[in-house]
Amino acid sequence: MKIALAQQNYHIGNFEENSRKIIEGISKAKQVGADLVVFSELCVCGYPPRDFLEFEDFINKCYETVDLIKEHADTIGVLIGSPARNPRKEGKDLFNAVFFLYEKQVKAEIHKTLLPNYDIFDEYRYFEPAFEWNIIEFKGKKLAVTICEDIWNMGENPLYRITPMEQLIGYQPDVMINLSASPYNYAQDVVRNSLIKAHTLKYKLPMLYCNTVGSQTEVVFDGGSLVYDINGNKVKEMNYFEEDFQLFDLAELSVEDATRIKPNEKVYFSAKDVGDGVNTLDYLADEKNIDEIYHALILGIRDYFGKMGFSKAILGSSGGIDSAVTLALAVAALGKENVRAILMPSQFSSSHSVSDAEQLSINLDNPYDIVPIKNIYESFLTELKPVFKDAPFGLAEENIQARTRGNLLMAIANKFGYILLNTSNKSELATGYGTLYGDMAGGLAVLGDTYKTQVYALAKYINKPKEIIPDHIITKAPSAELRPNQKDSDSLPEYDTLDRVLYEYIEMRKGPKEIIAKGYDAALVARILKLVNTNEYKRNQFCPIIRVSCKAFGVGRRVPIVGKYLS
């Protein structure tokens, strides 16, 4: 049996485009002589559909699309993902399902058993777990078909009580096939490979794993579909961050060879597993991770604009590292002519900030404007003087500058149809080092899930072929430039230390005692954790953040705004 994997980029709720891609994939599979073609989880409607699943019209369109696709499944078997109605009164109204199509009919339905309800996932809100487990018989072979999380229940501390493959192995299947929508984080490729290899070794079966690719608002799906043979050897790792199509011969994947079987290795189940015990800062800025993060952010920007029907971006270019990296990424994603930089110097801006920002736009060849804010800022102070009286210069005056810039950017965006890209990094968002409705304004946060150390590593990565980001932007001390001689280090610990502590708390979920035990000063740890928890109200009002870590701010991290813990 020849099996094709179609790794595609879908658009949530765009049934016409999704079905076009799936039908195109079926046609290609026929052309190369495939007996079966496999697509990804919920490919019919796109993943994650979230509360669209509560609309009967949305579910009707899913079924209509399945009916359209099955007409093309005449001489070839097709596995597609779509919501399916639960005929029982008990439980949720829907299953997360795989439809097996052949001879223009729906021959079988497979229902997802393990419904993730953590981090960005909320599937148990909508779906009922499977009631039964069956293999699919097709052309003399028995297919053990599972859906994404169904294969993530191994190890000494499993999250679920039932493991679908344990139910299916009794039918003596010939192959494991998994349809996934597995989001990217900078350790996910290691996790997936170790998990799928562990399955092939445990069940003595080959596995074909088809993942989706593309970005859905803040969630990036990286593709990287995998095929392992019966001996636990990786046969193919498909392209990352782009669509791909590959054909495999099941007979070749099923040849046992004891000399080729690799020994059992540690199985990773999460990025936290991978991250434990490593030098966290080095790991965060590892060259492989930075390469992946770069491409994830490009895909995140490009798909957000493309799927929303936008074409042009605007951002504030300060001459600092964050705006420089954001601008370079946006130009790479959207094209230089579609990204407009606005330089907004004040009386506190250094001359090199303007020249650095200008040189960056010259290097990138993108349009830019210089709009000084000194007069606007002073007019604010003049009008506020009766209220402020003679109170000393402080945070209010600093924030007026940031909000002036935010207003100017939004005015230009509104006037000419741009989307404002936010340039805040994860270190700043974690500690509240930003101004609501000022430098925290935007439609999409490009760097909101990358620590400052990673931003510097991205800048160096961008400059590998040639100097794009002026070297002075990378080497100078970071500053918000909202008061004379200001430095970030006046308000925050040095990023080298700050990011390590933030990583231990946010990604690794370590408590203060555990972090202090790693050698960090107790007072410093208490200060940093307090900053994180007392600034949740700011992050709660923030725009979507492109997710590249295992624990990003946004939908995947839910902590109370008014909580007292560590604050």
C-alpha positions as CSV (number, residue, x, y, z in Angstrom):
1,M,0.0,0.0,0.0
2,K,1.2,3.5,-0.9
3,I,0.3,6.2,1.5
4,A,0.6,10.0,0.8
5,L,0.8,12.7,3.5
6,A,-0.6,16.1,2.5
7,Q,0.8,18.7,4.9
8,Q,-1.3,21.8,4.2
9,N,-2.1,25.3,5.5
10,Y,-5.8,25.8,6.2
11,H,-7.8,28.9,7.1
12,I,-10.4,28.6,9.9
13,G,-13.9,28.7,8.5
14,N,-12.8,29.1,4.9
15,F,-14.5,26.0,3.7
16,E,-14.1,26.9,0.0
17,E,-10.4,27.3,0.2
18,N,-9.8,24.4,2.6
19,S,-11.8,22.0,0.3
20,R,-10.0,23.3,-2.7
21,K,-6.6,22.4,-1.1
22,I,-7.8,19.0,0.1
23,I,-9.3,18.1,-3.4
24,E,-6.0,19.3,-5.0
25,G,-4.1,17.0,-2.5
26,I,-6.4,14.1,-3.5
27,S,-5.7,14.7,-7.1
28,K,-2.0,14.8,-6.6
29,A,-2.1,11.6,-4.6
30,K,-3.9,9.9,-7.5
31,Q,-1.3,11.1,-9.9
32,V,1.6,9.6,-7.9
33,G,-0.3,6.3,-7.5
34,A,-1.2,6.5,-3.8
35,D,-3.8,4.1,-2.4
36,L,-4.5,6.4,0.6
37,V,-3.9,10.1,1.3
38,V,-3.8,11.5,4.8
39,F,-4.6,15.1,5.8
40,S,-4.5,16.7,9.2
41,E,-6.7,17.2,12.2
42,L,-9.9,19.3,11.6
43,C,-8.5,20.2,8.1
44,V,-12.1,20.7,6.8
45,C,-12.8,23.7,9.1
46,G,-9.3,24.6,10.2
47,Y,-7.8,24.3,13.7
48,P,-8.6,25.6,16.3
49,P,-12.2,26.6,15.4
50,R,-13.1,27.4,19.1
51,D,-16.6,28.8,19.6
52,F,-17.4,28.6,15.9
53,L,-18.2,25.0,16.9
54,E,-21.2,26.3,18.9
55,F,-22.9,27.4,15.6
56,E,-25.1,24.8,13.9
57,D,-24.5,26.6,10.6
58,F,-20.7,26.1,11.0
59,I,-21.2,22.3,11.6
60,N,-23.6,22.1,8.6
61,K,-20.9,23.6,6.4
62,C,-18.4,21.1,7.7
63,Y,-20.7,18.2,6.6
64,E,-21.4,19.9,3.3
65,T,-17.7,20.2,2.7
66,V,-17.1,16.5,3.6
67,D,-19.9,15.6,1.1
68,L,-18.1,17.7,-1.6
69,I,-14.7,16.1,-0.9
70,K,-16.0,12.5,-0.8
71,E,-17.0,12.8,-4.5
72,H,-13.2,12.9,-5.3
73,A,-12.5,9.9,-3.1
74,D,-13.5,7.4,-5.8
75,T,-10.5,5.2,-6.5
76,I,-8.4,6.4,-3.5
77,G,-8.9,6.3,0.2
78,V,-8.9,9.6,2.0
79,L,-8.5,10.5,5.7
80,I,-9.7,14.0,6.6
81,G,-10.4,15.7,10.0
82,S,-13.7,17.4,10.7
83,P,-16.2,17.8,13.6
84,A,-18.8,15.0,13.8
85,R,-22.2,15.0,15.5
86,N,-22.7,12.8,18.6
87,P,-25.9,10.9,18.1
88,R,-26.2,10.2,21.8
89,K,-28.0,12.6,24.1
90,E,-25.4,12.1,26.8
91,G,-22.3,14.2,26.6
92,K,-21.1,16.9,24.3
93,D,-22.8,17.3,20.9
94,L,-19.7,16.9,18.8
95,F,-16.7,14.6,18.3
96,N,-13.3,15.7,17.0
97,A,-13.3,13.1,14.2
98,V,-11.5,11.6,11.2
99,F,-13.7,10.7,8.2
100,F,-12.5,7.8,6.1
101,L,-13.7,8.3,2.5
102,Y,-13.6,5.8,-0.3
103,E,-15.7,5.0,-3.3
104,K,-17.4,8.3,-2.8
105,Q,-18.7,7.3,0.6
106,V,-18.0,7.9,4.2
107,K,-16.8,4.4,5.1
108,A,-15.8,5.0,8.7
109,E,-15.5,7.6,11.5
110,I,-12.8,7.7,14.1
111,H,-13.3,9.8,17.1
112,K,-10.6,11.5,19.2
113,T,-10.3,10.1,22.7
114,L,-7.9,12.4,24.5
115,L,-9.1,15.9,24.5
116,P,-6.4,18.4,25.6
117,N,-7.6,21.0,28.0
118,Y,-4.3,22.8,28.9
119,D,-2.2,25.7,27.7
120,I,-3.8,26.9,24.4
121,F,-6.0,23.8,24.1
122,D,-9.7,23.8,25.2
123,E,-11.1,20.8,23.3
124,Y,-13.1,19.4,26.2
125,R,-15.2,22.6,26.0
126,Y,-16.6,21.4,22.7
127,F,-16.0,17.7,22.1
128,E,-17.0,14.3,23.7
129,P,-14.3,11.7,24.0
130,A,-14.6,8.5,21.9
131,F,-16.9,5.8,23.2
132,E,-15.2,3.0,21.2
133,W,-12.0,2.2,19.3
134,N,-11.9,0.4,16.0
135,I,-9.3,-0.1,13.2
136,I,-10.1,0.7,9.5
137,E,-9.7,-2.2,7.1
138,F,-8.6,-1.0,3.7
139,K,-7.1,-3.0,0.8
140,G,-6.1,-5.9,3.0
141,K,-4.4,-3.7,5.7
142,K,-5.6,-2.7,9.1
143,L,-5.1,1.0,9.9
144,A,-4.9,2.2,13.5
145,V,-6.0,5.8,13.1
146,T,-5.6,8.3,15.9
147,I,-5.9,12.0,16.3
148,C,-3.1,14.2,17.6
149,E,-3.3,14.0,21.5
150,D,-4.3,10.4,21.2
151,I,-0.6,9.4,21.0
152,W,0.5,11.7,23.8
153,N,-0.3,9.4,26.7
154,M,2.9,7.5,27.4
155,G,5.4,7.6,30.2
156,E,5.3,7.2,34.0
157,N,2.8,9.9,34.7
158,P,0.2,9.8,31.9
159,L,-2.3,12.6,31.8
160,Y,-5.3,10.4,30.8
161,R,-6.7,7.1,32.0
162,I,-7.1,5.6,28.5
163,T,-4.5,5.2,25.8
164,P,-6.2,4.6,22.4
165,M,-3.3,2.6,20.9
166,E,-3.6,0.1,23.8
167,Q,-7.2,-0.4,22.7
168,L,-6.3,-0.7,19.0
169,I,-3.3,-2.9,19.2
170,G,-5.5,-5.9,20.1
171,Y,-6.9,-5.8,16.5
172,Q,-3.3,-6.4,15.2
173,P,-3.1,-3.4,13.0
174,D,-0.4,-3.1,10.2
175,V,0.3,0.6,10.6
176,M,-0.3,3.6,12.9
177,I,-1.6,6.8,11.3
178,N,-2.0,10.0,13.2
179,L,-3.7,13.2,12.0
180,S,-2.4,16.2,14.0
181,A,-2.7,19.9,14.5
182,S,0.3,20.2,16.7
183,P,1.5,23.8,17.4
184,Y,5.1,24.9,17.2
185,N,7.3,25.8,20.1
186,Y,11.1,25.7,20.1
187,A,11.3,22.2,21.5
188,Q,8.3,20.6,19.8
189,D,10.3,18.9,17.0
190,V,12.4,17.1,19.7
191,V,9.2,16.1,21.6
192,R,7.4,14.8,18.5
193,N,10.3,12.7,17.2
194,S,10.9,11.1,20.6
195,L,7.2,10.3,21.0
196,I,6.7,8.8,17.6
197,K,9.8,6.8,17.8
198,A,8.7,5.5,21.2
199,H,5.4,4.3,19.6
200,T,7.1,2.4,16.8
201,L,9.4,0.7,19.2
202,K,6.6,-0.2,21.7
203,Y,4.0,-1.4,19.2
204,K,6.4,-2.8,16.6
205,L,4.5,-0.9,13.9
206,P,5.5,1.9,11.5
207,M,3.8,5.3,12.0
208,L,2.8,8.0,9.6
209,Y,2.1,11.4,11.3
210,C,0.6,14.2,9.3
211,N,0.7,17.6,10.9
212,T,-0.8,20.9,9.7
213,V,1.2,24.0,8.9
214,G,0.4,27.7,9.0
215,S,-0.5,30.3,11.5
216,Q,-3.9,30.9,13.1
217,T,-3.7,34.3,14.8
218,E,-1.2,33.7,17.6
219,V,-0.7,29.9,17.1
220,V,1.9,28.7,14.6
221,F,1.7,25.2,13.2
222,D,5.1,24.2,11.9
223,G,4.4,21.1,9.8
224,G,7.4,18.7,10.1
225,S,5.2,15.7,9.5
226,L,7.0,12.5,10.4
227,V,7.3,8.9,9.2
228,Y,9.1,6.2,11.2
229,D,9.5,2.6,10.2
230,I,8.8,-0.5,12.2
231,N,12.4,-0.5,13.6
232,G,12.1,3.0,15.2
233,N,14.1,4.7,12.5
234,K,13.1,8.1,11.1
235,V,12.4,7.7,7.4
236,K,11.2,11.3,6.7
237,E,10.8,14.6,8.4
238,M,8.8,16.8,6.1
239,N,9.4,20.5,5.5
240,Y,8.9,23.0,8.4
241,F,6.9,26.2,8.0
242,E,5.7,25.4,4.5
243,E,3.3,23.0,2.8
244,D,4.7,19.7,1.7
245,F,3.5,16.4,0.0
246,Q,5.3,13.0,0.2
247,L,4.5,9.4,-0.8
248,F,5.5,6.4,1.2
249,D,5.4,2.6,0.6
250,L,4.0,0.8,3.6
251,A,5.8,-2.4,2.6
252,E,9.2,-0.7,2.9
253,L,8.2,0.8,6.3
254,S,7.3,-2.6,7.6
255,V,10.5,-4.5,7.0
256,E,11.9,-5.7,10.3
257,D,15.7,-5.5,10.7
258,A,17.0,-6.1,14.1
259,T,20.4,-4.6,13.2
260,R,18.7,-1.3,12.5
261,I,16.7,-1.0,15.6
262,K,18.0,1.9,17.8
263,P,18.0,1.6,21.6
264,N,15.3,3.1,23.7
265,E,15.9,6.7,24.5
266,K,14.4,9.2,26.9
267,V,10.9,10.1,25.7
268,Y,10.1,13.8,25.9
269,F,6.4,14.8,26.4
270,S,6.8,18.6,26.6
271,A,9.2,21.5,26.1
272,K,9.4,21.5,29.9
273,D,11.0,18.0,29.7
274,V,13.5,19.2,27.2
275,G,14.2,22.4,29.0
276,D,14.8,20.9,32.4
277,G,18.5,20.6,33.3
278,V,19.9,22.8,30.5
279,N,21.5,26.2,30.7
280,T,18.3,28.0,30.0
281,L,19.7,31.2,28.5
282,D,21.9,29.3,26.1
283,Y,19.0,27.1,25.3
284,L,16.7,30.1,24.6
285,A,19.2,31.6,22.2
286,D,20.5,28.3,20.7
287,E,21.2,28.7,17.0
288,K,18.8,26.0,15.9
289,N,16.0,27.5,18.1
290,I,16.6,31.0,16.7
291,D,16.5,29.7,13.1
292,E,13.2,28.0,13.9
293,I,11.8,31.0,15.8
294,Y,12.8,33.3,12.9
295,H,10.8,31.2,10.4
296,A,7.9,30.8,12.8
297,L,7.6,34.6,13.3
298,I,7.8,35.2,9.5
299,L,5.0,32.6,9.0
300,G,3.0,34.2,11.9
301,I,3.1,37.7,10.3
302,R,2.5,36.5,6.8
303,D,-0.5,34.3,7.6
304,Y,-2.1,36.9,10.0
305,F,-2.0,39.5,7.2
306,G,-2.9,37.1,4.4
307,K,-5.8,35.4,6.2
308,M,-7.2,38.6,7.5
309,G,-7.1,40.3,4.1
310,F,-4.5,42.9,5.2
311,S,-1.4,43.8,3.2
312,K,0.4,46.7,4.8
313,A,2.0,47.1,8.2
314,I,3.2,50.1,10.2
315,L,5.4,50.3,13.3
316,G,7.3,52.8,15.4
317,S,11.0,52.6,14.7
318,S,12.9,53.9,17.6
319,G,16.5,52.9,16.8
320,G,16.3,50.2,19.4
321,I,16.8,46.5,19.1
322,D,13.1,45.4,19.4
323,S,11.7,47.7,16.7
324,A,14.7,46.9,14.4
325,V,14.1,43.2,14.6
326,T,10.3,43.6,14.2
327,L,10.9,45.8,11.1
328,A,13.3,43.3,9.6
329,L,10.9,40.4,10.2
330,A,7.9,42.3,8.8
331,V,9.9,43.3,5.6
332,A,10.8,39.6,5.1
333,A,7.2,38.5,5.6
334,L,5.3,41.2,3.7
335,G,7.8,42.8,1.3
336,K,9.7,46.1,1.8
337,E,7.1,48.2,0.0
338,N,4.4,47.1,2.4
339,V,6.0,48.0,5.7
340,R,6.2,51.7,6.8
341,A,8.4,52.8,9.7
342,I,7.6,55.9,11.7
343,L,10.4,57.6,13.6
344,M,9.1,59.8,16.4
345,P,12.0,61.5,18.2
346,S,11.4,63.6,21.3
347,Q,13.8,66.0,23.1
348,F,15.0,62.9,25.1
349,S,15.9,60.9,22.0
350,S,19.6,60.6,21.2
351,S,20.8,61.7,17.8
352,H,22.1,58.2,17.1
353,S,18.6,56.7,17.7
354,V,17.3,58.6,14.7
355,S,20.3,57.9,12.5
356,D,20.3,54.3,13.5
357,A,16.6,53.9,12.6
358,E,17.1,55.8,9.3
359,Q,20.0,53.6,8.4
360,L,18.0,50.5,9.1
361,S,15.2,51.6,6.7
362,I,17.8,52.5,4.2
363,N,19.3,49.0,4.5
364,L,15.9,47.4,4.2
365,D,14.7,49.9,1.5
366,N,11.3,50.3,3.2
367,P,9.4,53.6,3.4
368,Y,9.8,55.7,6.5
369,D,8.8,59.0,7.9
370,I,10.1,61.2,10.7
371,V,7.4,62.7,12.9
372,P,8.9,64.6,15.9
373,I,6.7,64.6,19.0
374,K,8.3,67.4,21.0
375,N,5.6,70.0,20.2
376,I,2.7,67.6,20.8
377,Y,4.3,66.4,24.1
378,E,4.8,70.0,25.3
379,S,1.2,70.9,24.4
380,F,0.0,68.0,26.6
381,L,2.1,69.3,29.5
382,T,0.8,72.9,29.0
383,E,-2.8,71.7,29.1
384,L,-2.1,69.5,32.1
385,K,-0.2,72.1,34.1
386,P,-3.2,73.4,36.1
387,V,-3.8,69.8,37.2
388,F,-0.2,68.6,37.6
389,K,0.7,72.0,39.2
390,D,4.4,71.8,40.2
391,A,4.6,68.0,40.8
392,P,8.1,66.7,39.7
393,F,8.7,65.0,36.4
394,G,7.9,61.3,36.7
395,L,6.2,58.3,35.2
396,A,3.1,60.3,34.0
397,E,5.3,62.5,31.8
398,E,7.2,59.5,30.4
399,N,3.9,57.7,29.5
400,I,2.5,60.8,27.8
401,Q,5.4,60.4,25.3
402,A,4.6,56.7,24.7
403,R,0.9,57.4,24.3
404,T,1.6,60.3,21.9
405,R,3.5,57.9,19.7
406,G,0.8,55.3,20.0
407,N,-1.8,57.9,18.9
408,L,0.3,59.0,15.9
409,L,0.8,55.4,14.8
410,M,-2.8,54.6,15.0
411,A,-3.8,57.8,13.2
412,I,-1.5,57.0,10.3
413,A,-2.7,53.3,10.3
414,N,-6.4,54.4,10.2
415,K,-5.7,57.0,7.5
416,F,-4.0,54.6,5.1
417,G,-5.2,51.2,6.1
418,Y,-2.1,49.8,7.9
419,I,-2.1,47.3,10.7
420,L,0.1,48.4,13.6
421,L,2.8,45.8,14.6
422,N,3.7,45.9,18.3
423,T,7.4,45.6,19.2
424,S,7.3,44.7,22.9
425,N,9.4,41.7,23.9
426,K,8.5,39.0,26.5
427,S,10.9,40.4,29.1
428,E,9.1,43.7,29.0
429,L,5.6,42.2,29.0
430,A,6.5,39.9,31.9
431,T,7.6,42.8,34.1
432,G,5.1,45.5,32.9
433,Y,7.9,47.6,31.3
434,G,5.6,49.2,28.8
435,T,2.8,51.8,28.5
436,L,-0.8,50.8,28.0
437,Y,-2.3,52.5,24.9
438,G,1.2,53.7,24.1
439,D,4.1,51.3,23.1
440,M,1.7,48.5,24.0
441,A,-0.7,49.4,21.2
442,G,-0.9,47.2,18.2
443,G,-2.9,44.6,16.2
444,L,-0.2,41.9,16.5
445,A,2.8,41.4,18.8
446,V,5.7,40.0,16.8
447,L,8.2,39.6,19.6
448,G,5.9,39.2,22.6
449,D,6.9,35.6,23.1
450,T,10.7,36.2,22.7
451,Y,12.9,37.3,25.6
452,K,15.3,40.2,25.2
453,T,18.2,37.7,24.9
454,Q,16.4,36.0,22.1
455,V,15.7,39.3,20.4
456,Y,19.5,40.0,20.3
457,A,20.1,36.5,19.0
458,L,17.5,37.1,16.2
459,A,19.2,40.4,15.3
460,K,22.5,38.5,14.9
461,Y,20.8,35.8,12.9
462,I,19.2,38.4,10.6
463,N,22.7,39.9,10.1
464,K,24.4,36.7,9.2
465,P,24.3,37.2,5.4
466,K,25.2,40.9,5.7
467,E,24.6,43.8,8.0
468,I,21.0,44.7,7.8
469,I,20.4,45.9,11.4
470,P,23.1,48.5,12.1
471,D,25.7,47.2,14.5
472,H,25.2,50.1,16.9
473,I,21.6,49.1,17.5
474,I,22.8,45.7,18.7
475,T,25.7,46.9,20.8
476,K,24.3,50.0,22.5
477,A,22.6,49.8,26.0
478,P,18.8,49.4,25.6
479,S,16.8,52.5,26.6
480,A,13.2,53.7,26.4
481,E,14.6,57.2,26.1
482,L,11.6,58.8,28.0
483,R,13.9,60.8,30.3
484,P,17.5,62.1,30.1
485,N,20.1,59.3,30.1
486,Q,17.6,56.6,30.8
487,K,18.6,52.9,30.6
488,D,16.4,49.8,30.9
489,S,18.7,48.7,33.7
490,D,17.5,51.6,35.8
491,S,14.2,49.9,36.1
492,L,14.9,46.2,35.5
493,P,17.6,43.7,36.4
494,E,20.2,43.1,33.7
495,Y,18.5,41.0,30.9
496,D,21.1,38.3,31.2
497,T,19.8,37.5,34.7
498,L,16.2,38.7,34.3
499,D,15.5,36.3,31.4
500,R,16.9,33.3,33.2
501,V,14.6,33.9,36.2
502,L,11.6,34.6,34.0
503,Y,12.2,31.4,32.0
504,E,12.3,29.4,35.2
505,Y,9.0,30.9,36.5
506,I,7.0,31.2,33.3
507,E,8.1,28.3,31.1
508,M,9.3,25.9,33.7
509,R,6.7,26.9,36.4
510,K,9.2,26.8,39.2
511,G,8.4,28.4,42.5
512,P,10.6,31.0,44.2
513,K,12.4,28.5,46.5
514,E,13.3,26.3,43.5
515,I,14.6,29.3,41.5
516,I,16.6,30.6,44.5
517,A,18.1,27.1,44.9
518,K,19.6,27.5,41.4
519,G,21.8,30.3,42.8
520,Y,19.7,33.4,42.3
521,D,19.5,36.1,44.9
522,A,16.3,35.8,47.0
523,A,15.4,39.5,47.0
524,L,15.9,39.6,43.2
525,V,13.7,36.6,42.6
526,A,11.0,38.0,44.8
527,R,11.2,41.4,43.0
528,I,11.0,39.8,39.5
529,L,8.1,37.4,40.4
530,K,6.2,40.3,42.0
531,L,6.6,42.3,38.8
532,V,5.3,39.5,36.7
533,N,2.2,38.9,38.8
534,T,1.2,42.5,39.5
535,N,1.3,43.4,35.7
536,E,-1.2,40.8,34.6
537,Y,-3.7,43.6,34.1
538,K,-1.5,45.1,31.4
539,R,-1.1,41.8,29.5
540,N,-4.8,41.1,29.8
541,Q,-5.4,44.2,27.5
542,F,-2.6,43.3,25.1
543,C,-2.9,42.3,21.4
544,P,-2.4,38.7,20.1
545,I,1.2,37.5,20.5
546,I,2.8,35.1,18.0
547,R,3.5,32.0,20.1
548,V,6.9,30.4,19.8
549,S,7.5,29.0,23.4
550,C,5.7,26.3,25.4
551,K,4.1,29.0,27.7
552,A,3.3,32.3,26.0
553,F,1.3,35.2,27.4
554,G,-2.2,35.1,26.0
555,V,-4.8,32.3,25.6
556,G,-2.4,29.7,26.9
557,R,-1.6,31.3,30.2
558,R,-4.5,32.1,32.5
559,V,-3.7,33.7,35.8
560,P,-5.9,36.0,37.9
561,I,-5.5,39.7,37.6
562,V,-6.3,40.4,41.2
563,G,-4.5,37.3,42.7
564,K,-2.3,37.8,45.7
565,Y,0.2,35.0,45.0
566,L,3.8,36.2,45.0
567,S,2.6,39.8,44.5
